[in-house]
């Protein structure tokens, strides 16, 4: 606790103090802490006990003399140096446990110009005899499992400094001196290989995969790498090739179904769909619940996800809970995705070019009826109306009918009155996305460089919707001895051209006998032109596409510089400075159109001149993040210690401007100066800053017990001075029974076991969004007043929300327990986690008396609980020769519940605007749907009046939670030599959704639900009526009207939310891919191409929904906020993708 007390250093203020003054104070403060700790470490080191047992050493970048000193301490042997001292200055990495002395010395001599000899109680180190190469050996290194070449493997002659690396085809060439007897081969993810050198000059080498090494190192919070066995919390690392196996255009989409506890939700479809990333459910009722996104160690806004090149991603570490990400501060209270991009690879220059071409196809439309045509829902039912959008007219009879009104030239359109099957589906085009990318990679032991460029072109299924993206990345690093420097920069250009109008809604309002695709040429087809278009109430969707659009530009720059200085083997300093900036602009416009006098004079619908408008918007958002770390690593006999002391400074700034011309003067000129009347506009500016100090301590014992603790104190400028400072700790423990218990060591069945537990407390300041940062929410703000009594007068008015100036962060405490087991050399891996979280002091808005001058009050109140269970099962059912089959299952159960809200407040609406919305209700799962329902009798039967019409219950009813309680995922791959077949499946259940699309379909009469009884009167199922004595009895005779009187009636049908609530359950085949890496011997004949891969892929290949869901994909949501569970007609219909890819490496 003394350590954490030292960390709780407080500024008197935060934002007001000069930056340099604060930085100086923090540096001086932690210099004192570091000095005390260093003195303690030196003292403990001096009294370390000499051990004569087997050797246990773990050193990174240590000098030989330092390693030899440690060997002397443990073995009792003295070292005698018969070699020049400069020969002992080489650096090595060594990690052995319970190893024999000679084994350790052999490791020390690897790639050194030295040799050793043990004489009595002394070890003599002398210079190895230098010999000259007398022959060249060539060969190829393959993976034994699939016979694929291994690029970048290090091949060396044992006992010498002679080494090389394999190229992209796995080939190598190395000079072997006289006396060279053994080739050594090393590669990450494979067991080290030693091969005796015989008389042959050509070798084919096969390396075995080392599953334990693959998961040995994990990137955790702050970009810190830790051994997987040390971690006391759940995490999952997904390699880049798994993420991008289906050539996704959004990195996060490639994670769907692959990680337990991770929910990826597509907010909307389209050319650049937005996604929402949730880990382990919700922790905030009104605030942010999305996981933090960290790119190469720097936190970035989630919008960056849609701008990354998936080919650049090396891996993504998913830190599932606050325990895992506490060092990132309040922004990581919802977990984090740690994205690490690729670095240059050793072994010479590698150039990779690739292309992916995919086609996008409409996969799902609501069930449209094909029996009835145009006719109004009001007036006389079943009467044909040639200009009506609603489809409550007579049944189709195939006869010729007039469509629309007579035109000025006396003509009128006539077509047969029959259902045109598939016409609405034909409206949506076959889309495509084409990715062309190139990357260059090179490096050696001292430096590396990686460069990539991507061009992505997308044409959506909605006509003329386009999206283009150009992404460039440069990653480089250089090791200069004690100083290592790295620099990453990426730049992305996003260009969007899409329609603004509710095209999908216009399609709904087009009767099924209308050949909608015949109206594309609205300029030359008089029946497609607005003057002659048949629909009297809704515009031609093709006209809308051409005349109501948005042109968007969004450019992202992400950059960071990393410096590591290591003056001592056990001491290093890290500094990272990162910047993320987004610069955006858009032009939204609607063309001016004046109808002819004849059209306006004779119109029987609602046609009116279109004034046109144009809006120009521009914005920028910049985040600067600075991290400084002091890293101390020391070993004391059986104990290992790692201490990190750090400081973080983060600042966010943004600006938004908008100006609108609400009526155009000259058609076709979309410039705000081309206007009638005055311009309207707005501007907003925001700035937020935070400081933090933190500590991270890990103590290990004999490599089987690890205790880890963190502490962080934040100072946040957007809170009041007395509440700006807040502290939060975390602690976890990891225990490896298979390394600690003698009876389990070397067990042939259970080869690995880990038990873990963790506790954390994290604060989150929920006062704003990604662009305003919550700045100035506690201060009185004014906006331009409008309406009575101001009129044209310039005036300002205060907002209607009163804010409690003593607002504090929301705090989440979390408990996590877990177990990890590996059986049969990791042929079976089982991981399970239980978590329980409690979030208090929710930032909520409550209603207050208007007498106060306000209508709302922002305060801390309420509690939200969240608990769940995660289970992962990874299997390798078959591995033999060139064949390998892997399969992995993941499952997550989540239970979110609202414990309390404001005093006396039973619920809070999360969405508004209709008769059925999403709420937070005390004592109920979070969130839930509440909406209108039918009035029912004591036996739950729908009560009908004498006319057969039902009534609405005056009380809103609950229809279940809107977040899935159960999420299942399955990933599998089958490999034979260079051929790989892979698939990802996902199943979600345990939740409901409200399909507002259903009410829209019943309004228009275009959906099949409105023809359930063929528009004939019917006896409503499970209904009751009053008998003569006033009792409710089952209805067997009173019929409900079967036409528009019921189906289009808001009070009886459309306004009853329960009619459109369905299960959100779905099963999806997310991905199916088939790839083939051409044999290396084929490529060697080209002399240029080192490797080549071709593949086929499909995404969202199949979606299976409950029978009652005839509307849309339940994954879609009309909001990116917490009020999920409602879909609308503003969303583009669901689609599937299929295509192929090819890549070459030179």
TORMI-106251 format. One record per residue (C-alpha): x, y, z. Coordinates in pm, whole numbers, padded with zeros to 5 digits, always signed. Each point is the difference from the previous one (the first is absolute). Example, Ala and Ser with C-alpha at 12.3 -4.5 7.8 and 13.67 -1.06 7.14 Angstrom:
+01230-00450+00780
+00137+00344-00066
! end
This chain:
+00000+00000+00000
+00295+00234+00053
+00081-00031-00369
-00352+00098-00099
+00003+00283+00250
+00305+00138-00177
-00187-00021-00328
-00290+00208+00126
+00177+00324-00072
-00255+00271-00066
+00005+00323-00194
-00190+00289+00150
-00152+00052-00342
+00028-00175-00331
-00076+00193-00315
+00100+00339+00136
+00363-00082+00086
+00263+00045-00273
+00092-00320-00172
+00375+00020+00066
-00046+00080+00365
-00215-00308+00050
+00238-00217-00200
+00295+00120+00211
-00181-00071+00326
-00096-00350-00115
+00355-00075-00114
+00156+00119+00328
-00252-00193+00203
+00062-00327-00178
+00373+00050-00011
-00011-00019+00382
-00210-00314-00013
+00233-00159-00255
+00311+00087+00207
-00141-00165+00313
-00097-00310-00193
+00337-00024-00173
+00185+00015+00332
-00220-00275+00137
+00061-00219-00303
+00377+00051+00022
-00002-00095+00368
-00205-00316-00061
+00226-00096-00288
+00308+00023+00223
-00135-00250+00253
-00132-00255-00252
+00072-00354+00113
+00237-00210-00207
-00172-00313-00126
+00177-00318-00097
-00307-00157-00155
-00083-00016-00368
+00002+00329-00185
-00301+00224-00044
+00053+00322-00199
-00226+00239-00191
+00188+00287-00164
-00085+00223-00294
+00269+00193-00186
+00252-00079+00274
+00379+00003-00030
+00194-00327+00023
+00184+00116+00309
-00333+00073+00172
-00126-00350-00083
+00328-00156+00113
-00027+00182+00334
-00346-00145+00051
+00127-00350-00087
+00280+00040+00253
-00249+00097+00269
-00214-00306-00061
+00265-00260-00079
+00303+00101+00208
+00231-00024-00304
+00251+00280-00057
+00054+00139-00349
+00344+00045-00150
+00024+00217-00310
+00266-00093-00256
-00160+00217-00270
+00013+00373-00068
-00260+00188+00205
-00162+00154-00307
-00096-00353-00108
-00223-00017+00311
-00202+00311-00083
-00255-00181-00216
-00364+00004+00105
-00212-00314+00034
-00356-00100+00091
-00027-00306+00220
-00283-00160+00195
+00055-00342+00161
-00149-00169+00304
+00153-00295+00192
+00262-00041-00273
+00336-00175+00023
+00309+00217+00013
+00137-00125-00331
-00335+00066-00169
+00004+00359+00119
+00360+00051-00113
-00080-00144-00342
-00281+00251-00036
+00235+00281+00097
+00250-00103-00266
-00256-00003-00281
+00105+00243-00275
+00299+00118+00208
+00368-00016-00101
+00071-00171+00332
+00022-00347+00148
+00018-00135+00355
+00169-00272+00200
-00079-00115+00355
+00315-00065+00206
-00048-00100+00363
-00206+00282+00156
+00068+00247-00278
-00152+00072-00341
+00254+00123-00251
-00131+00231-00274
+00227+00036-00301
-00015+00124-00357
-00118-00252-00255
+00243-00083-00277
-00094+00201-00310
-00040-00207-00314
-00093+00093-00351
-00292-00124-00206
+00077-00281-00233
-00345-00094-00134
-00351+00135-00049
-00311-00181+00117
-00345+00076-00139
-00341-00124+00098
-00366+00062+00075
-00173+00022+00337
-00358-00134+00016
-00270-00032+00263
-00026-00369+00080
-00378+00027+00052
-00096+00133-00342
+00322+00000-00201
-00027+00375-00058
+00326+00199-00021
+00096+00205+00305
+00128+00348-00092
+00222+00194+00237
+00140-00305+00183
+00352+00049+00136
+00253-00262-00119
+00341+00002+00167
+00308-00216+00042
+00017-00104+00363
+00292+00145+00185
+00062+00280-00249
-00139+00344-00084
-00089-00114-00351
-00375+00028-00055
-00256+00079-00268
-00376+00008-00040
-00237-00183-00230
-00174+00196-00274
-00371+00008-00072
+00024-00346-00160
+00176-00140+00308
+00334-00029-00183
+00343+00075+00145
+00364-00005-00096
+00278+00001+00261
+00381-00027+00004
+00122-00275+00233
+00359+00015+00135
+00226-00294+00052
-00097-00163+00324
-00365+00106-00025
-00201-00303+00105
-00355+00114+00080
-00260+00225-00166
-00234+00177+00241
-00343+00124-00115
-00225+00228+00203
-00336+00161-00080
-00274+00150+00214
-00275-00255+00058
+00223-00302-00072
+00225-00219+00209
+00372+00064-00044
+00159-00245-00241
+00359-00131-00009
+00115-00202-00301
+00341-00171-00028
+00195+00113-00306
+00092-00294-00217
+00153-00030-00343
-00303+00142-00182
-00007+00363-00107
-00382+00012-00027
-00244-00043+00290
-00376-00013+00040
-00087+00089+00359
-00336-00049+00171
-00090+00195+00315
-00265-00102+00252
-00245+00259+00128
+00032+00099+00363
-00350+00081+00123
+00127+00120+00335
+00229+00253-00165
-00277+00128-00221
-00184+00125+00304
+00304+00083+00209
+00000+00378-00039
-00309+00222+00017
-00026+00373-00064
-00184+00149+00297
-00096+00347+00121
+00246+00275-00083
+00154-00213-00273
+00177-00204+00268
+00088-00357-00100
-00049-00267+00263
+00017-00377+00005
-00341-00162-00032
+00066-00207+00312
+00037+00321+00206
-00342+00142-00086
-00267-00014+00269
-00283+00103-00230
-00169-00113-00321
+00138+00105-00333
+00001-00132-00354
+00247+00072-00278
-00116-00038-00359
+00262-00006-00273
-00034+00230-00298
-00035-00283-00251
-00303-00131+00191
-00157+00345+00013
+00044+00058-00371
-00055-00349-00133
-00326+00116-00167
+00155+00331-00117
-00215+00227+00216
-00014+00373-00057
-00038+00072+00373
+00248-00161+00239
-00254-00053+00277
-00238-00183-00232
+00273-00261-00030
-00025-00067+00376
-00372-00085+00002
-00064-00346+00140
+00367-00060+00082
+00033+00123+00360
-00217-00090+00298
-00157+00303+00167
+00047+00219-00308
-00317+00127-00169
+00040+00169-00338
-00319+00177-00108
-00055+00149-00344
-00189+00324+00053
-00102+00031-00362
+00087-00149-00333
+00133+00204-00291
+00325+00085-00175
+00182+00074+00327
-00207-00152+00280
+00054+00099+00360
+00069-00262+00266
-00028-00006+00376
+00246-00192+00219
-00125-00125+00338
+00199-00218+00240
-00184-00181+00280
-00318+00204-00019
-00082+00346+00131
+00139+00194+00293
-00164+00338-00054
-00369+00081-00038
+00030+00322-00200
+00373+00018-00063
+00256-00172-00217
+00009-00382-00001
+00232-00056-00293
+00343-00156+00038
+00304+00225-00025
+00193-00030-00326
+00379+00016+00030
+00213+00017-00313
+00370-00074+00046
-00020+00106+00363
-00198+00322-00059
-00374+00031+00084
-00202+00106-00305
-00371+00062-00065
-00201-00300-00118
-00062+00172-00334
+00359-00085-00092
-00102-00367-00029
-00172+00063-00331
+00316+00161-00140
+00259-00267+00079
+00149-00227-00262
-00072-00350+00131
+00313-00127-00176
+00209+00225+00226
-00121-00166+00320
+00243-00241+00162
-00230-00092+00289
-00277+00126+00226
+00010-00065+00373
-00346+00009+00154
+00022+00112+00364
-00348-00097+00113
-00044+00174+00332
+00108+00298+00204
+00253-00224+00179
+00188-00037-00326
-00007+00362-00108
+00009+00201+00323
+00326+00167-00099
-00175+00175-00289
-00213+00194+00242
-00367+00085+00000
-00037-00038-00377
+00077-00372+00031
-00257-00090+00262
-00184-00194-00272
+00302-00209-00102
+00228+00064-00293
+00106-00121-00342
+00378+00032-00032
+00084+00011-00371
+00362-00059-00096
+00101+00066-00359
+00271-00178-00193
+00369+00071+00020
+00269-00060-00256
+00121-00359-00021
+00359-00111-00019
+00145-00178-00298
+00021+00259-00274
-00260+00200-00186
-00342-00162-00043
-00260+00155-00227
-00356-00129+00019
-00278+00104-00235
-00356-00118+00021
-00351+00043-00128
-00333-00089+00152
-00318+00030-00204
-00333-00063+00168
-00359+00034-00111
-00274+00121+00232
-00346-00144-00044
-00330+00077+00169
-00064-00288+00240
-00323+00091+00176
-00308+00210-00060
-00321+00015+00203
-00274-00228-00123
-00204+00209-00243
-00353-00095-00100
-00082-00056-00366
-00377-00018-00002
-00128+00358+00019
+00081+00330-00172
-00051+00372+00047
-00275+00117+00226
-00029+00237+00294
-00039-00121+00356
-00270+00265+00052
-00326+00049-00183
-00158-00293-00177
+00217-00307+00055
+00107-00212-00296
-00037+00275-00261
+00281+00048-00252
+00175+00338+00012
+00252+00065-00281
+00217+00242+00206
-00010-00176+00337
+00311-00124+00177
-00196-00218+00242
-00089-00346-00123
-00350-00054+00135
-00162-00009-00345
-00177-00290-00171
+00164-00336-00063
+00210-00034-00314
-00192-00112-00307
+00252+00048-00280
-00204+00264-00181
+00140+00320-00148
-00031+00298+00238
+00090+00367-00004
+00299+00093+00213
+00035+00356+00126
-00179+00305-00133
-00043+00125-00356
+00303+00202-00107
+00001+00345-00158
+00031-00157-00348
-00313-00207+00065
+00181-00333+00041
-00038-00237+00292
+00200-00306+00087
-00169-00340-00013
+00134-00334+00125
-00146-00337+00092
-00133-00030+00353
+00209-00292+00122
+00274-00073+00247
+00345+00047-00147
+00197-00257+00194
+00343+00108+00119
-00028+00357-00125
+00102+00148+00336
+00293-00237+00021
+00112+00103-00350
+00014+00363+00115
+00304-00081+00213
+00309-00054-00213
+00284-00247+00019
+00263+00188+00196
+00370-00064+00011
+00311+00089+00194
+00349-00017-00147
+00313+00014+00215
+00344+00047-00150
+00291+00006+00238
+00376-00005+00003
+00244-00034+00289
+00378+00016+00031
+00178-00157+00292
+00366-00021+00089
+00224-00008+00303
+00280-00156+00199
+00095-00033+00363
+00049+00375+00037
-00267+00163-00210
-00315-00071-00195
-00247+00177-00225
-00351-00077-00117
-00197+00197-00258
-00345-00069-00141
-00259+00162-00221
-00361-00100-00057
-00264+00118-00243
-00356-00108+00074
-00293+00070-00230
-00353-00090+00102
-00320+00023-00198
-00302-00070+00219
-00326-00178-00078
-00185+00333+00007
+00047+00154-00345
+00287+00252-00026
+00117-00037+00360
+00381+00000-00006
+00284-00009+00251
+00374+00032-00069
+00284-00036+00245
+00377+00046-00036
+00215-00108+00292
+00375+00040+00041
+00214-00128+00286
+00368+00025+00093
+00138-00186+00303
+00370+00005+00080
+00231-00056+00294
+00373+00004+00069
+00205-00154+00279
+00298+00220+00086
+00131-00202+00289
-00143+00138+00319
-00246+00217-00190
-00274-00137-00220
-00227+00230-00199
-00318-00081-00187
-00228+00206-00219
-00344-00088-00139
-00216+00216-00221
-00314-00071-00198
-00212+00225-00217
-00345-00085-00130
-00221+00179-00252
-00369-00086+00010
-00233+00125-00273
-00372-00069+00006
-00271+00073-00255
-00339-00128+00107
-00367+00086-00001
-00159+00185+00289
-00364-00077-00070
-00183-00291+00163
+00018-00207-00317
-00098-00322+00179
-00315+00172+00128
-00086+00119-00351
+00033-00358-00122
-00242-00110+00273
-00249+00251-00133
+00013-00131-00355
-00282-00250-00073
+00115-00341-00121
-00163+00032-00343
+00214+00306-00080
+00313-00086-00203
+00221+00219+00218
+00321-00066-00195
-00164+00147-00313
+00011+00346+00157
+00380+00036+00017
+00025+00254-00284
-00207+00272+00164
+00150+00272-00222
-00124-00149-00328
-00291-00220+00109
-00300+00227+00049
-00164-00255+00230
+00312-00010+00220
+00043+00377+00018
-00146+00160+00318
-00266+00170-00214
-00124-00332-00134
+00095-00251+00269
-00306-00201+00096
+00045-00001+00379
-00178+00307+00131
+00160-00008+00347
+00351-00142-00031
+00270+00086-00250
+00162-00223-00255
+00290-00161+00191
+00226+00038-00304
-00070+00375-00001
+00080+00011+00372
+00328-00183-00058
+00113+00257-00257
-00125+00312+00175
+00053-00043+00373
+00356-00102+00085
+00292+00048+00232
+00364+00023-00101
+00227-00079+00292
+00372+00032+00065
+00162-00142+00310
+00379-00017+00038
+00177-00166+00291
+00360+00040+00107
+00132-00232+00270
+00360+00029+00107
+00216-00093+00294
+00365-00004+00096
+00142-00247+00253
+00331+00037+00178
+00157-00263+00224
+00317+00069+00194
+00161-00284+00193
+00301+00122+00198
+00008-00315+00214
-00108-00357-00055
-00272+00037+00263
-00100+00361-00065
-00160+00161-00305
-00196+00310-00089
-00276+00020-00258
-00161+00305-00151
-00283-00003-00250
-00161+00301-00164
-00304-00062-00218
-00235+00220-00196
-00329-00078-00167
-00172+00259-00210
-00313-00016-00211
-00080+00270-00252
-00341-00021-00162
-00228+00194-00227
-00327-00072-00174
-00245+00157-00237
-00363-00106+00029
-00228+00122-00274
-00345-00032-00147
-00069+00127-00350
-00257+00269-00065
-00301-00110-00208
-00302+00200-00111
-00304-00193-00118
-00184+00123-00307
-00308+00215+00062
-00209-00277-00157
+00131-00261+00247
-00065+00220+00304
-00346+00101-00121
-00113-00358-00068
+00186-00190+00270
-00220-00219+00218
+00285-00098+00229
+00251+00206+00194
+00244+00127-00261
+00164+00335+00072
+00300+00191-00129
+00332-00107+00146
+00196+00306+00120
+00329-00188+00015
+00268+00046+00265
+00369-00041+00063
+00196-00046+00321
+00377+00025+00035
+00155-00155+00309
+00360-00022+00112
+00164-00132+00313
+00322-00115+00149
+00083-00201+00307
+00349-00045+00141
+00117-00216+00286
+00352+00011+00137
+00119-00273+00234
+00328-00008+00191
+00125-00298+00203
+00317-00028+00207
+00106-00327+00168
+00277-00098+00238
+00051-00378-00024
+00187-00191+00269
+00059-00376-00025
+00194-00189+00265
+00028-00363+00103
+00076-00108+00357
+00064-00369+00036
-00345-00157-00065
-00175+00333-00040
-00043+00218-00308
-00118+00357+00023
-00120+00243-00263
-00087+00354+00095
-00136+00266-00235
-00050+00359+00106
-00167+00225-00253
-00154+00330-00089
-00269+00071-00260
-00110+00332-00148
-00294+00007-00238
-00166+00291-00174
-00293+00011-00238
-00107+00294-00215
-00276+00026-00256
-00181+00256-00210
-00317-00027-00208
-00151+00255-00239
-00313-00014-00210
-00175+00243-00233
-00327-00059-00188
-00186+00166-00285
-00362-00110+00033
-00109+00102-00351
+00201+00006-00323
-00008+00287-00244
+00140-00171-00309
-00053-00375-00052
+00310-00219-00014
+00231+00240+00184
+00060-00149+00345
+00175+00289+00164
-00130+00162+00317
+00029+00342-00163
-00256-00114-00261
-00292+00055+00234
-00332+00166+00059
-00028+00145+00348
+00254-00001+00279
+00256-00266+00079
-00024-00200+00320
+00306-00137+00170
+00164-00133+00313
+00343-00043+00153
+00127-00193+00300
+00344-00034+00158
+00115-00242+00268
+00316-00076+00194
+00070-00254+00272
+00317-00096+00184
+00094-00268+00248
+00311-00094+00192
+00075-00330+00167
+00269-00181+00198
-00002-00373+00042
+00196-00299+00121
+00005-00365-00105
+00171-00268+00209
+00037-00372-00077
+00168-00241+00239
+00063-00355-00116
+00107-00301+00201
+00174-00295-00171
-00184+00071-00322
-00326-00146+00133
-00146+00270+00225
-00048+00360-00109
-00153+00286+00194
-00080+00316-00196
-00128+00337+00123
-00063+00338-00161
-00096+00342+00124
-00092+00309-00199
-00099+00353+00092
-00169+00224-00257
-00051+00374-00008
-00273+00089-00251
-00064+00359-00105
-00374-00032-00074
-00090-00069+00364
-00012+00257+00276
+00336+00070+00168
-00087-00193+00315
-00105-00311-00194
+00259+00001-00277
+00232-00236+00180
-00103-00363+00047
+00196-00317+00069
-00071-00359-00094
+00192-00323+00062
+00000-00353-00137
+00160-00328+00106
+00012-00350-00140
+00177-00328+00058
+00100-00287-00229
+00093-00348+00123
+00141-00281-00220
-00066-00334+00179
+00174-00202-00272
+00324+00184+00078
-00045+00009+00378
-00124-00348+00089
+00250-00279-00054
-00270-00258-00074
-00124+00210-00293
+00337+00073-00156
+00051-00188-00322
-00356-00130+00005
-00076-00147-00342
-00369+00087+00018
-00014+00338+00177
+00297+00190-00137
-00104+00347+00115
-00230+00148+00264
-00049+00354+00125
-00226+00143+00267
-00057+00375+00010
-00194+00260+00193
-00020+00377-00016
-00166+00307+00148
-00011+00353-00137
-00160+00336+00050
-00018+00242-00293
-00155+00345-00035
-00164+00126-00318
-00096+00362-00062
-00321-00021-00204
-00070+00357-00103
+00041+00003-00375
+00073-00175-00325
+00289-00063-00236
-00001+00354-00141
-00096+00228+00290
+00196-00195+00266
-00254+00112+00261
+00159+00343+00013
-00197+00280+00172
-00287-00231+00102
+00019+00137+00354
-00010+00361-00111
-00307+00205-00093
-00018+00020-00379
-00217+00216-00222
-00139-00050-00348
-00165+00229-00252
-00366+00055+00090
-00270-00055-00258
-00378+00034-00026
-00237+00202+00219
+00063+00249+00153
+00335+00055-00170
-00108+00011-00363
+00282+00159-00198
+00171+00133+00313
+00347-00124+00090
-00018-00180+00332
+00155-00279+00201
-00169-00255+00221
+00134-00247+00254
-00035-00372-00043
-00276-00185+00182
+00231-00230+00198
+00125+00092+00345
+00334-00165+00077
+00125-00106+00340
+00341+00167+00020
+00118-00276+00236
-00027-00275-00260
+00249-00283+00047
+00103-00284-00229
-00199-00320-00025
+00193-00273+00181
+00000-00366-00100
+00134-00271+00228
+00068-00335-00159
+00078-00350+00125
+00128-00265-00238
+00083-00369+00050
+00138-00229-00267
+00164-00329-00090
+00205-00108-00302
+00082-00363-00078
+00205-00165-00274
-00029-00371-00071
+00198-00240-00219
+00267+00252-00095
-00264+00268-00053
-00206-00211-00237
-00284+00101+00234
-00005+00343+00166
-00274+00105+00241
-00042+00354+00134
-00279+00120+00227
-00065+00333+00174
-00259+00136+00237
-00036+00373+00051
-00214+00223+00217
-00012+00376-00033
-00177+00279+00183
-00017+00354-00139
-00110+00275+00240
-00047+00378-00009
-00148-00016-00348
-00017+00334-00180
-00376+00035-00051
-00248+00265-00102
-00315+00039+00209
-00309+00216-00037
-00047+00300+00231
-00266+00266+00048
-00026+00265-00273
-00019+00254+00285
+00377-00040+00030
+00044+00142-00349
+00118-00338-00125
-00167-00325-00098
+00288-00246+00052
+00265-00058+00264
+00336-00174-00063
+00132-00183+00306
+00170-00311+00136
-00250-00270+00089
-00080-00358-00080
+00173-00336-00017
+00041-00255-00277
+00112-00359+00053
+00159-00227-00256
+00106-00359+00040
+00079-00275-00240
+00185-00313-00097
+00236-00068-00290
+00111-00336-00132
+00250-00084-00274
+00078-00346-00137
+00279-00040-00253
+00055-00337-00163
+00249-00151-00241
-00189-00322-00084
+00238-00106-00273
+00364+00078-00072
+00192-00240-00219
+00244+00063-00277
-00126+00279-00221
-00349-00003+00150
-00108+00217+00290
-00350+00068+00130
-00061+00265+00267
-00333+00096+00149
-00085+00254+00271
-00324+00072+00183
-00074+00307+00212
-00301+00084+00215
-00101+00297+00211
-00292+00040+00239
-00077+00356+00113
-00243+00135+00254
-00034+00379+00024
-00244+00140+00256
-00102+00347+00118
+00026+00002+00380
-00107+00360+00061
-00052+00339-00166
-00072+00346+00141
-00190-00003+00328
-00356-00101-00075
+00058-00023-00373
-00110-00341-00134
+00129+00033-00355
+00186+00210-00257
-00074+00006-00371
+00310-00066-00210
-00177+00076-00330
-00291+00220-00099
-00233+00051-00291
-00258-00276-00014
-00243-00219+00188
+00265-00264+00072
+00344+00097+00129
+00298-00124+00199
+00021+00063+00375
+00212-00051+00309
-00238-00134+00266
+00087-00065+00364
+00019-00369+00078
-00006-00101-00366
+00264-00109-00252
+00176+00284-00178
-00133+00121-00232
-00357-00115-00072
-00274+00078-00250
-00315+00163+00129
-00291+00086-00219
-00367-00006-00074
-00201-00320+00023
-00358-00119-00036
-00240+00026+00288
-00048-00354+00131
-00232-00177+00240
+00096-00199+00306
+00085-00300-00218
+00232+00205-00223
-00243+00006-00293
-00025+00308-00226
-00320+00189+00078
-00212+00091-00305
-00287+00244-00025
-00327-00082-00176
+00153+00100-00336
+00283-00249+00046
+00265+00266+00060
+00255-00033+00281
+00096+00278+00239
+00335+00124+00121
+00103-00059+00361
+00056+00339+00168
+00315-00137+00169
+00323-00077-00185
+00110-00363+00014
+00347-00156+00019
+00116-00215-00291
+00338-00126+00117
+00365+00101-00011
+00163+00120-00321
+00357-00126+00050
+00068-00371-00064
+00054-00202+00317
+00162-00291-00186
+00267+00033-00268
+00155-00304-00168
+00283-00005-00252
+00179-00273-00189
+00319+00024-00207
+00147-00287-00193
+00275-00056-00254
+00107-00308-00192
+00342+00006-00165
+00162-00237-00242
+00344+00109-00117
-00062+00347-00147
-00380-00033-00015
-00207+00149+00285
-00377-00005+00050
-00126+00222+00284
-00338+00109+00135
-00146+00220+00275
-00350-00055+00138
-00190+00204+00257
-00323-00045+00194
-00166+00257+00228
-00314-00043+00205
-00175+00106+00319
-00131+00343-00107
-00276+00177-00192
-00014+00284-00251
-00265+00246-00115
-00045+00011-00378
-00138+00343-00078
+00026-00109-00363
-00302-00221+00070
-00223+00296+00083
+00122+00174-00317
-00088-00303-00210
-00350-00010+00146
-00042+00374-00066
+00084-00048-00367
-00176-00335-00025
+00306-00140-00174
+00085-00269+00258
-00134-00353+00012
-00131+00049+00352
-00274+00226-00134
-00122-00287-00223
+00003-00267+00270
-00374-00055-00048
-00008+00106-00366
-00146+00337+00104
-00317-00177+00116
-00162+00044+00345
+00143-00248+00250
-00037-00121+00355
+00296+00134+00189
+00192-00282+00173
-00012-00007+00379
-00265+00270+00024
-00298+00048+00225
-00323+00200+00007
-00248+00092+00271
-00307-00215+00035
-00341+00124+00111
+00100-00018+00365
+00311+00210-00056
+00249-00284+00030
+00278-00059-00249
-00043-00320-00196
+00201-00152-00289
-00082+00162-00331
-00122-00246-00259
-00228+00213-00213
+00088+00370-00007
+00227+00072-00295
+00265+00269-00030
+00004+00195-00329
+00268-00148-00227
+00082+00301-00214
+00161+00336+00057
-00256+00072+00274
+00209-00223+00225
+00347-00048-00151
+00066+00371-00070
-00179+00113+00315
+00240+00148+00253
-00216-00049+00308
-00089-00360-00083
+00315-00132-00165
+00290+00223-00113
+00024+00182+00331
+00014-00322+00200
+00367-00075+00062
-00049-00362+00100
-00099-00084-00358
+00355+00068-00120
+00216-00137+00282
+00183-00316-00101
+00284-00209+00132
+00343+00134-00092
+00133-00352-00035
+00212-00074-00304
+00252-00244-00138
+00258+00126-00250
+00271-00149-00212
+00227+00300+00039
+00287-00116-00217
+00098-00285-00230
+00341+00012-00169
+00203-00232-00218
+00363+00092-00069
+00290-00170-00171
+00365+00089+00031
+00173-00111-00315
+00292-00241+00055
+00335+00169+00049
+00162-00219-00264
-00238+00148-00258
+00091+00351+00104
+00373-00069-00005
-00021-00061-00371
-00112+00359-00058
+00319+00141+00158
-00207+00304+00104
-00306-00111+00193
+00081-00140+00342
-00354-00100+00096
-00356+00030-00125
-00341-00056+00155
-00343-00017-00160
-00330-00024+00183
-00376+00012+00001
-00207+00154+00277
-00357+00066+00106
-00132+00214+00285
-00347-00004+00156
-00064-00298-00221
-00309-00114+00191
-00226+00156+00263
-00269-00210+00170
-00272+00193+00185
-00307-00098+00203
-00314-00050-00205
-00165+00310+00146
+00283+00230-00109
-00106+00089-00355
+00159+00344+00020
+00380+00032+00014
+00328-00104+00157
-00039+00030+00381
+00362+00107+00032
-00081+00340-00149
-00084+00291+00227
-00114+00353-00077
+00238+00145+00260
+00361-00034+00105
-00105+00085+00356
-00123-00226+00279
-00359-00015-00126
+00063-00297-00229
-00279-00229-00112
-00195+00209-00252
+00035-00011-00378
-00147+00244-00252
-00054+00050-00372
+00299+00237-00006
+00239-00295-00008
+00129-00165-00314
-00118-00363-00026
+00236-00286+00102
+00249-00133-00256
+00245-00286-00059
+00345+00013-00158
+00187-00247-00217
+00312+00025-00211
+00364-00091-00038
+00348+00124+00078
+00355-00048-00121
+00336+00114+00135
+00363-00027-00109
+00318+00049+00198
+00318+00098-00182
! end
